[in-house]
Amino acid sequence: MQKLIIDGGLPLNGETVIQTAKNAALPIIAACILTDEPVTIENCPHLNDIDAMLNIMRHLGCTAEFFGDNLTVCCRDVALNVINSDLTGKLRSSIFILGSILSRCRRAYISHPGGCEIGLRPIDLHISGLKGLSVKIVDDCGVICCDGTDMKSGVINLDFASVGATENLMMAGALLDGETVIVNAAREPEIVDLAEFINAMGGDVRGAGGSVISIRGVKKLHGSAYTPMPDRICAGTVLAAVNATGGSVTVKNVVPDHIFGITERLKKAGARLSVRGNAVRITADARPRPIHKLETNVYPAFPTDMQPQFCAMLARASGSSVIVENLFENRFGYTSELVKMGASITVKDRIAVVNGVSSLHGATLKACDLRGGAALVIAALAAEGRSVVYGVEHIDRGYECIERTFAELGGAIHRAEV
């Protein structure tokens, strides 16, 4: 086990290059099952969640090996092994491997997925969507048993624009005869990235990024080399940290349109931002301003995965902010750790009132989920004195060496063994 030791109060300055997106790489890795030829995922981040997905792939008979930052996956010899809870319990995203296995093998067996304890995140939409493609599904003592021998294309109307369900159905339809249509599809950039990857392998996915996606099945997909999109949440995390600590940082390897919902709220919080090509520069020379109402929702609205980081930033704003969490009912669990640092936060149900304080102080903290852990790091960087953050394994699920990123920008942060 490891911990982060942070001596706060230093402004962040310089430039940083954003890693490839975890939430884009995970479904792309799952989609490698759609072909029996090797696939190379370029600039793939070394993360705990990536390792968990690769363990599932290897369990299914695939090979996966890093060569530097490039990951080569070959699924020539896929086996219909039961994906047990030891593997799925570490990764919520394990559920959307169902679509690719069914598309390739017509059967799949997987235990219920795990992941961060931030809410129920039911898999009903995945199941109902696959049933709409004539997959027979039964739950046998916690194992989801899927029989797709009679699978056929169809029109699926999602009750909610679920990212994971959309990805599952895109993969499920990739090798089916005919056209599969997803209505009320998720519109996140990661959906577009998965579509472009499937198309790079010879698939035919159209409409990604809009509310209706069409997947025209092909007989066979081939191998490919592909570079997933930059991580918009990592970019937002760095930008929020700079606005919390002060300083001036250029964030490179971003798609500005992907983070528009984040940068517009940062401007409301007093940050000065400029965009040039694939780089965003942020300058902050005063306490953050409060945001009257910050409300999460599906893309292109403000992302739920940035809510904790903004809460940490607004904890030392010059006034009161209200945060409304519309997607996950338990996402404010990290706030009790911020209160240890002197933050004034009141939570009721899915609403948090954040009364900004002039300064936070160091404390011993424990990260219990990925984005909440990132929020604690931001607060510790902005606080006076030393903080120690435990539960680093949660942060490592989505941030590749978060301490290196902030140390290179002037933060006093390092990792140590417990």
C-alpha positions as CSV (number, residue, x, y, z in Angstrom):
1,M,0.0,0.0,0.0
2,Q,1.1,3.6,-0.7
3,K,0.2,7.1,0.3
4,L,0.7,10.6,-1.0
5,I,2.4,13.2,1.1
6,I,1.5,16.8,0.1
7,D,2.9,20.0,1.5
8,G,0.3,22.5,0.3
9,G,0.1,26.2,-0.4
10,L,2.3,26.4,-3.5
11,P,1.0,27.8,-6.8
12,L,1.2,25.6,-9.9
13,N,3.0,26.8,-12.9
14,G,4.4,25.4,-16.2
15,E,2.9,23.0,-18.7
16,T,1.7,19.4,-18.7
17,V,0.6,16.9,-21.3
18,I,-2.7,15.1,-20.7
19,Q,-2.7,11.3,-20.8
20,T,-5.0,9.1,-23.0
21,A,-8.5,8.8,-21.7
22,K,-9.2,5.8,-19.4
23,N,-12.9,5.9,-20.3
24,A,-12.0,5.7,-24.0
25,A,-9.3,3.0,-23.7
26,L,-11.4,0.6,-21.7
27,P,-14.2,0.0,-24.2
28,I,-11.6,0.0,-27.0
29,I,-9.8,-2.8,-25.3
30,A,-13.1,-4.7,-24.9
31,A,-13.8,-4.2,-28.6
32,C,-10.5,-5.9,-29.5
33,I,-12.5,-9.2,-29.0
34,L,-14.4,-8.3,-32.2
35,T,-11.4,-9.3,-34.3
36,D,-9.1,-12.3,-34.3
37,E,-6.2,-10.1,-35.6
38,P,-3.8,-8.2,-33.4
39,V,-4.7,-4.6,-32.4
40,T,-2.3,-2.0,-31.1
41,I,-3.6,0.7,-28.8
42,E,-1.1,3.6,-28.9
43,N,-0.3,5.7,-25.9
44,C,-2.4,3.5,-23.6
45,P,-2.2,4.7,-20.0
46,H,-0.8,2.4,-17.3
47,L,-3.7,2.4,-14.8
48,N,-5.2,0.0,-12.3
49,D,-8.5,0.0,-14.3
50,I,-6.6,-0.9,-17.5
51,D,-4.8,-3.7,-15.7
52,A,-8.1,-5.0,-14.4
53,M,-9.6,-5.1,-17.9
54,L,-6.5,-6.8,-19.3
55,N,-6.8,-9.5,-16.6
56,I,-10.3,-10.2,-17.9
57,M,-9.1,-10.3,-21.4
58,R,-6.3,-12.8,-20.6
59,H,-8.9,-14.9,-18.7
60,L,-10.8,-15.2,-21.9
61,G,-7.7,-16.4,-23.8
62,C,-6.6,-13.1,-25.3
63,T,-3.0,-12.0,-25.1
64,A,-2.1,-8.4,-24.0
65,E,1.3,-6.9,-23.7
66,F,2.7,-3.4,-23.3
67,F,5.6,-2.3,-25.4
68,G,6.4,1.0,-23.8
69,D,3.2,3.0,-23.9
70,N,1.7,0.9,-26.7
71,L,-0.5,-2.0,-25.9
72,T,-0.9,-4.9,-28.3
73,V,-3.9,-7.1,-27.8
74,C,-4.7,-10.3,-29.8
75,C,-8.0,-12.2,-29.3
76,R,-7.5,-15.0,-31.8
77,D,-8.1,-17.7,-29.2
78,V,-11.1,-16.4,-27.3
79,A,-12.5,-19.0,-24.8
80,L,-16.0,-18.9,-23.2
81,N,-14.7,-18.8,-19.6
82,V,-17.0,-17.5,-16.8
83,I,-15.7,-14.1,-15.8
84,N,-16.0,-14.4,-12.1
85,S,-16.4,-11.8,-9.3
86,D,-12.7,-11.8,-8.5
87,L,-12.2,-10.1,-11.9
88,T,-15.4,-8.1,-12.3
89,G,-15.4,-6.8,-8.7
90,K,-12.5,-4.5,-9.4
91,L,-14.0,-2.9,-12.5
92,R,-17.4,-1.4,-13.2
93,S,-16.5,-1.3,-16.9
94,S,-16.3,-5.1,-17.1
95,I,-20.0,-5.1,-18.0
96,F,-19.6,-3.8,-21.5
97,I,-17.4,-6.7,-22.4
98,L,-20.7,-8.5,-22.9
99,G,-21.4,-6.9,-26.2
100,S,-18.1,-7.8,-27.8
101,I,-18.1,-11.4,-26.5
102,L,-21.7,-11.9,-27.7
103,S,-21.0,-10.4,-31.1
104,R,-18.0,-12.7,-31.6
105,C,-19.0,-15.9,-29.7
106,R,-22.8,-15.6,-29.3
107,R,-22.5,-16.6,-25.6
108,A,-21.1,-14.9,-22.5
109,Y,-21.0,-15.5,-18.7
110,I,-20.1,-12.7,-16.4
111,S,-20.5,-11.9,-12.7
112,H,-22.0,-8.6,-11.7
113,P,-19.5,-5.7,-12.0
114,G,-17.9,-3.8,-9.2
115,G,-16.1,-0.4,-9.1
116,C,-16.3,2.7,-7.0
117,E,-19.1,2.9,-4.4
118,I,-20.6,6.1,-5.6
119,G,-24.1,4.8,-6.4
120,L,-26.2,1.9,-7.6
121,R,-25.4,2.3,-11.3
122,P,-27.7,-0.5,-12.3
123,I,-27.0,-2.7,-15.4
124,D,-30.7,-2.9,-16.4
125,L,-30.2,-0.8,-19.6
126,H,-27.4,-3.1,-20.7
127,I,-29.6,-6.2,-20.1
128,S,-32.7,-4.8,-21.7
129,G,-30.8,-3.5,-24.7
130,L,-29.2,-6.9,-25.3
131,K,-32.6,-8.6,-24.9
132,G,-33.8,-6.2,-27.7
133,L,-31.2,-7.9,-29.9
134,S,-32.8,-11.3,-29.1
135,V,-30.2,-12.3,-26.5
136,K,-31.6,-14.7,-23.8
137,I,-30.3,-13.6,-20.4
138,V,-30.7,-15.3,-17.0
139,D,-29.1,-14.4,-13.7
140,D,-27.8,-17.6,-12.1
141,C,-26.7,-16.9,-8.6
142,G,-25.0,-13.6,-9.5
143,V,-23.6,-14.8,-12.9
144,I,-25.2,-13.1,-15.9
145,C,-25.7,-16.0,-18.5
146,C,-26.2,-14.7,-22.0
147,D,-27.3,-16.9,-25.0
148,G,-27.0,-15.0,-28.3
149,T,-27.3,-17.9,-30.6
150,D,-30.5,-16.3,-32.1
151,M,-29.1,-12.7,-32.0
152,K,-30.4,-10.4,-34.7
153,S,-30.2,-6.7,-35.4
154,G,-32.9,-4.3,-34.2
155,V,-33.9,-0.9,-32.9
156,I,-33.1,-0.2,-29.3
157,N,-34.7,2.7,-27.4
158,L,-32.7,3.5,-24.3
159,D,-34.7,5.0,-21.4
160,F,-31.6,6.9,-20.3
161,A,-28.6,7.9,-22.4
162,S,-26.2,5.5,-20.7
163,V,-22.6,5.5,-21.9
164,G,-21.9,1.9,-21.0
165,A,-25.1,0.6,-22.5
166,T,-24.5,2.5,-25.7
167,E,-21.0,1.1,-25.9
168,N,-22.2,-2.4,-25.2
169,L,-24.9,-2.3,-28.0
170,M,-22.4,-0.7,-30.5
171,M,-20.1,-3.7,-30.0
172,A,-23.0,-6.2,-29.9
173,G,-24.2,-5.0,-33.3
174,A,-20.8,-4.8,-35.0
175,L,-20.9,-8.3,-36.4
176,L,-24.7,-8.9,-36.7
177,D,-26.5,-9.2,-40.0
178,G,-28.4,-6.1,-40.8
179,E,-28.6,-2.7,-39.1
180,T,-28.8,-2.1,-35.4
181,V,-30.1,1.4,-34.3
182,I,-29.7,2.9,-30.8
183,V,-32.2,5.6,-30.1
184,N,-31.4,8.1,-27.2
185,A,-27.7,7.0,-27.4
186,A,-25.1,8.6,-25.1
187,R,-23.3,11.5,-26.8
188,E,-20.0,11.5,-24.9
189,P,-16.8,11.9,-26.9
190,E,-15.8,8.4,-25.7
191,I,-18.7,7.1,-27.7
192,V,-17.4,8.8,-30.9
193,D,-13.9,7.3,-30.1
194,L,-15.2,3.8,-29.9
195,A,-17.1,4.2,-33.1
196,E,-14.0,5.5,-34.9
197,F,-12.1,2.5,-33.5
198,I,-14.6,0.0,-34.8
199,N,-14.6,1.7,-38.1
200,A,-10.8,1.6,-38.2
201,M,-11.2,-2.2,-38.0
202,G,-13.5,-2.2,-41.0
203,G,-16.8,-1.7,-39.1
204,D,-19.7,0.6,-40.2
205,V,-20.9,2.7,-37.3
206,R,-22.6,6.0,-38.1
207,G,-24.1,8.9,-36.1
208,A,-21.9,8.6,-33.0
209,G,-22.0,11.9,-31.1
210,G,-25.7,12.3,-31.8
211,S,-28.7,10.8,-30.2
212,V,-29.2,8.1,-32.9
213,I,-26.4,5.6,-33.8
214,S,-26.6,3.1,-36.6
215,I,-24.4,0.0,-36.6
216,R,-24.4,-1.9,-39.9
217,G,-23.0,-5.3,-39.2
218,V,-20.1,-6.7,-41.2
219,K,-18.9,-10.2,-41.7
220,K,-15.4,-9.7,-40.2
221,L,-13.2,-7.0,-38.6
222,H,-9.5,-6.7,-39.0
223,G,-6.7,-5.6,-36.8
224,S,-5.7,-1.9,-36.5
225,A,-3.4,0.6,-34.7
226,Y,-5.4,3.3,-33.0
227,T,-4.7,6.2,-30.6
228,P,-7.6,6.9,-28.2
229,M,-8.6,10.5,-27.4
230,P,-7.1,12.6,-24.6
231,D,-8.6,12.3,-21.1
232,R,-11.0,15.2,-20.6
233,I,-11.4,14.5,-16.9
234,C,-7.7,14.5,-16.3
235,A,-7.5,17.8,-18.1
236,G,-10.3,19.2,-16.0
237,T,-8.7,17.9,-12.8
238,V,-5.5,19.8,-13.6
239,L,-7.4,23.0,-14.5
240,A,-9.4,22.8,-11.3
241,A,-6.2,22.3,-9.2
242,V,-4.6,25.4,-10.7
243,N,-7.7,27.5,-10.0
244,A,-7.6,26.2,-6.4
245,T,-3.9,26.9,-5.8
246,G,-3.2,29.8,-8.0
247,G,-0.6,30.0,-10.8
248,S,-0.5,29.7,-14.5
249,V,-0.4,26.4,-16.4
250,T,-0.7,25.3,-20.1
251,V,-2.5,22.0,-20.4
252,K,-1.5,20.3,-23.7
253,N,-3.1,17.4,-25.6
254,V,-6.7,18.3,-25.0
255,V,-9.7,18.7,-27.3
256,P,-11.1,22.0,-26.2
257,D,-14.7,21.1,-27.4
258,H,-14.6,18.1,-25.1
259,I,-14.0,20.2,-22.0
260,F,-16.2,23.2,-22.9
261,G,-18.6,22.4,-20.0
262,I,-15.7,22.4,-17.6
263,T,-13.9,25.5,-18.9
264,E,-17.1,27.6,-18.9
265,R,-17.6,26.8,-15.2
266,L,-14.0,27.6,-14.5
267,K,-14.5,31.0,-16.0
268,K,-17.5,31.5,-13.7
269,A,-15.1,30.6,-10.8
270,G,-12.7,33.4,-11.8
271,A,-10.2,31.6,-13.9
272,R,-8.7,33.2,-17.0
273,L,-8.5,30.8,-19.9
274,S,-7.2,30.9,-23.5
275,V,-7.2,28.2,-26.1
276,R,-4.6,27.7,-28.8
277,G,-5.0,24.5,-31.0
278,N,-4.9,21.5,-28.6
279,A,-3.7,23.5,-25.6
280,V,-5.6,25.4,-22.9
281,R,-3.8,27.9,-20.7
282,I,-5.3,28.8,-17.3
283,T,-4.3,31.6,-15.0
284,A,-5.6,32.1,-11.5
285,D,-4.3,34.9,-9.2
286,A,-7.1,35.1,-6.6
287,R,-9.3,32.9,-4.5
288,P,-11.9,31.1,-6.7
289,R,-15.2,32.8,-7.1
290,P,-18.3,30.8,-5.9
291,I,-20.6,29.2,-8.5
292,H,-24.3,29.9,-7.6
293,K,-25.4,26.5,-9.0
294,L,-23.3,23.7,-10.4
295,E,-25.4,20.9,-11.7
296,T,-24.1,17.6,-13.2
297,N,-25.7,15.8,-16.1
298,V,-24.9,13.8,-19.2
299,Y,-22.7,15.2,-21.9
300,P,-22.5,18.0,-23.0
301,A,-23.5,19.2,-19.6
302,F,-21.1,19.4,-16.7
303,P,-19.7,15.9,-16.0
304,T,-20.3,14.1,-12.8
305,D,-16.7,12.9,-12.9
306,M,-15.6,16.5,-12.3
307,Q,-18.0,17.3,-9.5
308,P,-15.7,16.3,-6.6
309,Q,-12.7,18.2,-8.0
310,F,-14.8,21.4,-8.3
311,C,-16.1,20.9,-4.8
312,A,-12.6,20.9,-3.5
313,M,-11.8,24.0,-5.5
314,L,-14.9,25.8,-4.3
315,A,-14.2,24.9,-0.7
316,R,-11.9,27.9,-0.6
317,A,-14.0,30.2,-2.8
318,S,-14.9,33.7,-1.8
319,G,-18.6,32.8,-1.1
320,S,-21.1,30.0,-1.2
321,S,-21.8,27.5,-4.0
322,V,-24.5,24.9,-4.5
323,I,-23.7,21.6,-6.2
324,V,-26.5,19.4,-7.5
325,E,-25.5,15.8,-8.3
326,N,-28.1,14.3,-10.7
327,L,-26.4,11.0,-11.7
328,F,-25.0,9.2,-8.6
329,E,-26.8,9.2,-5.2
330,N,-23.6,8.6,-3.1
331,R,-21.1,10.8,-4.8
332,F,-20.6,13.2,-1.9
333,G,-18.9,10.7,0.4
334,Y,-15.5,12.4,0.0
335,T,-16.8,15.7,1.5
336,S,-16.4,14.4,5.1
337,E,-12.6,14.3,4.3
338,L,-12.6,17.9,3.1
339,V,-14.4,18.9,6.3
340,K,-11.3,17.5,8.2
341,M,-9.3,20.2,6.4
342,G,-11.6,23.0,7.6
343,A,-14.0,23.0,4.7
344,S,-17.6,24.1,5.3
345,I,-19.8,21.7,3.4
346,T,-23.4,20.6,4.1
347,V,-24.8,17.7,2.2
348,K,-28.4,16.6,2.0
349,D,-29.4,13.9,-0.5
350,R,-27.9,15.0,-3.8
351,I,-27.2,18.6,-3.0
352,A,-24.1,20.1,-1.3
353,V,-23.8,23.7,-0.1
354,V,-20.2,24.7,-0.1
355,N,-19.4,27.8,2.0
356,G,-16.0,28.9,0.9
357,V,-13.3,29.5,3.6
358,S,-10.2,31.6,3.3
359,S,-7.9,28.7,3.8
360,L,-7.8,24.9,4.3
361,H,-5.3,23.1,6.6
362,G,-3.5,19.9,6.1
363,A,-4.9,16.6,7.5
364,T,-4.7,12.9,7.2
365,L,-7.1,11.8,4.6
366,K,-8.4,8.6,2.9
367,A,-9.6,8.3,-0.7
368,C,-12.5,5.9,-1.1
369,D,-13.1,6.4,-4.8
370,L,-11.4,7.6,-7.9
371,R,-12.6,11.2,-8.4
372,G,-13.1,11.8,-4.7
373,G,-9.4,10.9,-4.3
374,A,-8.5,13.5,-6.9
375,A,-10.5,16.0,-5.0
376,L,-8.5,15.3,-1.9
377,V,-5.3,15.8,-3.8
378,I,-6.5,19.2,-5.1
379,A,-7.6,20.3,-1.6
380,A,-4.2,19.2,-0.1
381,L,-2.3,21.1,-2.8
382,A,-4.3,24.3,-1.9
383,A,-4.2,23.8,1.9
384,E,-1.7,25.2,4.4
385,G,0.6,22.6,5.9
386,R,1.1,18.9,5.2
387,S,-1.6,16.3,4.2
388,V,-1.3,12.6,3.9
389,V,-3.6,10.8,1.5
390,Y,-4.2,7.1,1.9
391,G,-6.2,4.9,-0.5
392,V,-4.0,5.9,-3.5
393,E,-5.0,2.7,-5.3
394,H,-8.3,4.3,-6.0
395,I,-6.6,7.4,-7.6
396,D,-4.4,5.1,-9.6
397,R,-7.5,3.7,-11.3
398,G,-7.7,6.8,-13.5
399,Y,-4.6,8.9,-13.1
400,E,-1.2,7.8,-14.2
401,C,1.3,9.0,-11.5
402,I,-0.8,11.9,-10.3
403,E,2.0,13.0,-8.1
404,R,4.4,13.3,-11.0
405,T,2.0,15.5,-12.9
406,F,1.6,18.0,-10.0
407,A,5.3,17.8,-8.9
408,E,6.3,18.8,-12.4
409,L,4.1,21.9,-12.0
410,G,5.7,22.9,-8.8
411,G,3.6,21.1,-6.2
412,A,5.3,19.5,-3.2
413,I,3.9,16.1,-3.6
414,H,5.4,12.6,-3.5
415,R,4.5,9.0,-3.1
416,A,5.7,6.8,-0.2
417,E,5.1,3.3,1.1
418,V,2.7,2.9,4.0
